[in-house]
């Protein structure tokens, strides 16, 4: 009889420890309950890849979005959206073979009647990709897939930052 109780106690203790350290399953979106709704997003084209990702994840986080600034209770201001890459390594023929990809953005949050709720902050995501010269097409596809994943992670970081600071 004691082993099942010990297993249950161990499971409960591990669950508490994991939740206390901030662990979240990949793909889990934090809930934005302390933010005035509806939310207007400024600085990003609504039909761009970043705009669509923001819309999708913010709605999953419980936000109602508006396309009209004057209807919004909160405004998320996005600026300085950047995507860059730099060479990290060369192959035997002195051609670029390893790259560092970086995506970043600055954001701030304003609420109607309260002014600036969060000052400007920068979020940055980096990845390293190896592209052998004999597999150029595969390297391009891998880079594209990494960029999509980085964009998803950048938006997820933004939502987690909002949920923690609000």
N, C-alpha and C positions, 0 to 999 in steps of 0.2 A: 504493500500500500504506500510506502514512503517514496519509492522512485517516481510515480506519477506526480505527487505533490512537489517533489524537488524539481522535476522537469517543468512543471507549470510555473513555479516560483522563478526558475532560471529564465524562462521565456518572458515572463512579465518584467523581470529586471532588465533583460537585454532590450526589450521594447522601450522601456523608459529611458535607458541610456542613449539609444539611437535617436529618440525624439528630442532629448535634451541637448544633444550636440548639434542640432540643426539639420540632420540627415533628412533628405527628401528623395523619393523615387524619381528617376529621370523622367521628364515629361510632366511631372506634377507642377501645377501652377498655383502659386500662393493666392489667397483670396484678399481682395482689396476692399475691406469693409468700412474703413475710416475715411474714405474719400468721397467728396460730394459728387453726386451724379445728376445729369449725364456729364460725360467727359468729352472735351474737344481736343483733338491732336493737331498741333501746329508745327510746321516745319518739315513735314514728310508728305510726299504725294500719296493720296489714299490708295492708288492702284499700283504703286511701286511694290517691289518684293518686301521691303521693310515695312511699308504701310499695311500690306495685307497680313503680315506676321503680327504686327502690333494689334490690329483689329481682332484677329483670331484669339491671341493669347489674353488680351484685356477682357474680351467677352467671356472667355473661360474662367477668368479671375473674378467674374461677377460684375463687371462694369457695363453700364449702358453707355453707348457712344452716340455722339451727335455730330452732324456735319455742319452745324450752324454755331458760330462762336457765341452769338448773343443768347442762345438757349442753354449754354453750358454752365454748370455750377463749378467745374474745375477745368483747367487748361494745362495740358502737358506740352511743354515747349521743347522740341527737339532741334538741335543745331549741330553743326560741325560733324555731320555723318561722313566718316572717311573709311576707305578701303585701300589698303596698300600691301605691297609685298617687297621683300628685299632678299637678295641672294645670300645664302649662308655657306654654301659649299659648291665646289667645282668638281667635275669628273676628270678622268685621265686626259681628256682632250681639251681641258681648260674651258669647258662650257658649264653653264649653271646647271646644277643637278639637285640642289636642295634650297628650298625657299622658306621664309617665314611669312605667313599671311597674317595680317592684322586688320581687324574691324573695330571702329570706335565711334562713339557718339557722346555729345553733351546734352544734358537735359535739366530742366527745372520744372517746378509745378506751382501753379497759381490757382487760388480759389477766389471766386467772385465774393467780394465783400471782405475778404481776409488778406488779400495781397499775396505775396510770395510765400508759399508754404514750405518749399524746399529750394534752397539756392542751387545754382548751377553745379553739376557734378559730371565727371567723365567716367564712362564705362569702356573697357577695352577687352577684346578677346583675341588671343593669338594661337596659331597652329603652325606646325612645321610639316612640310610636305616634300617628299623625295620624288623626283621625276626623272627616271633614267631616259637617256636620249633614244634608246631603241623602243621605248613604249610611250611615245609622245601623246597619242590619242588617249591612252589609259590615264596618263598623268593629267591631262586636261580634264577628263571626266572626274577624276579623284579631287582635283582642285575645285571644280564646280560643286561637287557634293560637300566638300569641306566648307566652302563659302556659305552654302545653305544651312549647314549645321551651326556654323558660327553666328549667322544671323538669328537663328532660333535661340541660341544660347545668350546672345546679347539682349534680346527682348526679354528672355526669362530673367536675366540678371537685373534688368530695369524693373520688372514687376516685383521681384524679391526685394530690391532696394526700396521701392515704394511701400511695400507691405511692412518692412521693418521700421522705416522712418516715420510712418504715419501712426 
